[in-house]
C-alpha cells in the first residue's frame, strides 16, 4: 500500500459516482493515482502524474436523457 495524500478542500473534485466519497491521491513507487478512499475497486486514474481532470470526467453525473417533465412513449 502506498502513501495516502488528501486532496485540499479548495480543489474541485467530483465525488465518487459509486459511493459519493471525496477522492484521495495514492503514491505508489513514485507514481500517483487518484482513487476512491472507501474501495479500491471503484474507478481510479492510471499511475503517473496526479490527474484530477480525468477523475472528474469519469465521475461526473449526467442528467437523464429525454424530457423528464413530459415523457412520451415511443410509437
C-alpha positions as CSV (number, residue, x, y, z in Angstrom):
1,X,0.0,0.0,0.0
2,X,1.3,3.4,-0.9
3,X,1.2,6.7,0.9
4,X,-2.3,8.4,1.1
5,X,-2.4,12.1,0.4
6,X,-5.7,14.0,0.9
7,X,-6.7,16.5,-1.7
8,X,-7.1,20.1,-0.5
9,X,-10.7,21.2,0.0
10,X,-10.2,24.3,-2.3
11,X,-9.5,22.0,-5.3
12,X,-12.7,20.9,-7.0
13,X,-13.2,17.2,-7.3
14,X,-16.3,15.3,-8.3
15,X,-17.3,12.8,-5.6
16,X,-17.0,9.0,-6.4
17,X,-20.0,8.1,-8.5
18,X,-20.3,4.7,-6.7
19,X,-20.3,5.8,-3.1
20,X,-20.1,9.7,-3.0
21,X,-16.8,9.9,-1.2
22,X,-14.2,12.6,-1.9
23,X,-11.2,11.1,-3.8
24,X,-7.7,10.8,-2.4
25,X,-4.2,10.7,-4.0
26,X,-2.2,7.5,-3.5
27,X,1.5,7.4,-4.1
28,X,2.9,4.1,-5.3
29,X,6.6,3.8,-6.0
30,X,7.0,7.4,-7.2
31,X,3.8,7.4,-9.3
32,X,0.5,8.8,-8.3
33,X,-3.2,7.8,-8.8
34,X,-6.4,9.5,-7.8
35,X,-8.9,7.0,-6.3
36,X,-11.8,6.4,-4.0
37,X,-10.8,6.2,-0.3
38,X,-13.5,3.7,0.5
39,X,-13.0,1.0,-2.1
40,X,-10.0,0.2,-4.4
41,X,-12.3,-1.4,-6.9
42,X,-14.1,1.9,-7.7
43,X,-12.6,4.0,-10.6
44,X,-9.0,5.2,-10.2
45,X,-6.8,7.1,-12.7
46,X,-3.8,5.5,-14.3
47,X,-0.5,5.6,-12.5
48,X,1.6,8.7,-13.3
49,X,1.0,12.3,-12.5
50,X,-1.9,13.4,-10.4
51,X,-4.8,13.6,-12.9
52,X,-7.9,15.2,-11.2
53,X,-9.3,16.2,-14.6
54,X,-9.6,12.5,-15.6
55,X,-11.2,11.7,-12.3
56,X,-13.7,14.5,-12.7
57,X,-14.5,13.4,-16.3
58,X,-15.1,9.7,-15.3
59,X,-17.1,10.5,-12.1
60,X,-19.3,13.3,-13.5
61,X,-23.0,12.5,-13.1
62,X,-25.0,13.4,-16.2
63,X,-28.8,14.3,-16.3
64,X,-31.1,11.6,-17.7
65,X,-31.7,11.7,-21.4
66,X,-35.1,12.7,-22.7
67,X,-37.7,15.1,-21.4
68,X,-38.4,14.2,-17.8
69,X,-41.2,16.8,-17.5
70,X,-43.2,15.4,-20.4
71,X,-42.1,11.8,-21.0
72,X,-43.5,10.4,-24.2
73,X,-43.7,6.7,-25.2
74,X,-42.2,5.6,-28.4
75,X,-44.7,4.9,-31.1
